[in-house]
Amino acid sequence: MTQKKLPPPVMRRRVGSLLRDYREAADLAPGAAAKRLGWDTTRQGRIERGVYRVTADDIRNMLGTYGIHDDEEAVREMAAASNEPLRSGWWASYTGHISEALLDFISLESRSTEIKMQHPAIIPGLLQAPGYVREICNSPLHPDNRDKADMLTAIRMARQEVLHRPRNPVHLHALISEAALLHRFPSAPDVMKEQLRKLVDDAGRPNITIQVVPATAPAYTAANQAMTIMSFCHPWPAVTSIDNSLGGSLLEVPADVSALSLVFDKIAELALPANESRDLIKSHLEEKF
């Protein structure tokens, strides 16, 4: 049986994509760039697709060819990312058990400095309580997840560490539909009580902003797909994930990311302010439980 070939690691692909963007900004065709660098276009293409690792010297020469000088921070960042192990981080142990897309998403999430999450139907993953995750995984809509519910719950809880790490915790801005506060789980009636309490606690953290999109908001605010916008330190551009249960699909073209960031900002304008949102969540907790 032919073994399935794994795609290049997400960060190596990011390195290649960034180098391609620099080349295009310099108005150089792949062949012209390769000629100036003294190698063939095949190598150029494989570097830009993330197939080949690149050294710090290669990156320095490429940036110089593209008119970018004295950016040693970018050189170090890209060289380290290009040459890191295929799977690094706590999520490496889940390779083969969850999708490659989800592994890539977790890797990027762990590196981000700011995350914007919008979900029109449920509580966003980084804010979910353990019982809530377990019930979502046990849903009849996701029968394939039932045998993996404990594993998926553990993964989601581990992901939330980005919000609580001692140094440089991620700044999270989450938009939550008011409808998501009304959900109930008949087999586990205390789940939403735990979830609402967690939201109230999280909303009080300095690095977390939660806004509730009220039921009175225009219907189109609920018509958008769930999305996560992740921003990073220099030199990495932001990416957007159109979320789904398998990890989502990544959009990296700056114009696409900017367009979806604008959508997020427009929905945020229609949402309740953070302090009113926390009060609304508290009222649901106190009145319903």
C-alpha positions, 0 to 999 in steps of 0.5 A, a space after each residue: 500500500 502506498 504511504 500517504 505523503 504528509 504536507 510540509 510543516 505549516 511553519 515551513 509553508 509559512 516561510 515559503 509563502 512569506 519569501 514568495 510575497 517578498 519576491 513578488 513585492 520586488 517585482 521579480 519573476 521566479 526565474 529571474 530571482 533564481 538566476 540572481 541567487 545562483 540556483 535553478 527555478 525548481 529549487 526556488 519553487 520548492 522553497 516557496 512551497 515549503 518543500 525545502 528547508 532553508 538556512 539563515 544564509 539562504 534567507 539572508 541572500 534572498 531578502 537582500 536580492 529582494 531589496 530587504 537588508 538589515 532585518 536579522 530578526 526576520 532572518 532568525 525567525 524564518 530560519 528557525 521556523 523552516 528547520 524546526 522538527 516536523 511536529 513540535 509542541 505538546 500537540 505532537 503526540 496527537 499526530 495520526 489521531 486528529 487531522 493535519 488541519 487541526 494540528 496546523 491550526 493548534 501550532 499557529 494558535 500557540 504562536 499567535 499574539 492576538 486572536 479574534 474569534 467569531 462563532 454564530 452558533 456556539 461558544 468559541 473553543 478557547 472559552 469552552 468549559 470541559 463539560 461543554 466540550 464533552 457534550 459537543 463531542 457527544 452530539 448526534 451530529 458528530 457520531 465519529 467524535 464519540 469514541 474520541 470525546 475524552 481526547 478532544 476535550 483534553 486537546 481543547 483544554 490544553 489549547 486554552 493555556 495560550 490565554 493563561 501562560 505566565 509570559 505573553 498570554 494571547 489577547 483574545 477578542 471573542 464574539 458570542 451569539 446570545 443564542 449560544 447562551 440559551 443552549 441546554 443539554 438534557 442529559 447534563 443540565 449543569 453543563 451550561 451553568 458551568 459554561 456561563 460561570 466560566 464565561 463570566 470569569 474569563 470576561 474579567 481577565 485583562 487579556 480577554 474581551 468578550 462581546 455578546 451579539 444580541 438576539 436583536 442584532 440584524 440576521 446577517 450577523 449570524 449568517 457568517 461562518 465561524 472564523 478565527 483571525 490570528 495575528 503574530 509577531 514580526 515578520 509573520 502576517 496574520 491568517 484567518 481560519 474558516 472554522 470547522 470540526 476538522 480544524 478549518 481551512 486557512 486563508 493567508 492572502 492579505 486581502 482575504 484576511 483584511 476583508 474578514 477582519 473588516 467583517 469581524 469589526 462590523 459585527 463587533 460594532 453591533 455587539 454589546 460592549 464588553 461590560 454589558 456583555 458580562 452583565 448579560 452573561 451574569 443575568 443568564 447565569 443567575 436567572 436560569 440557574 
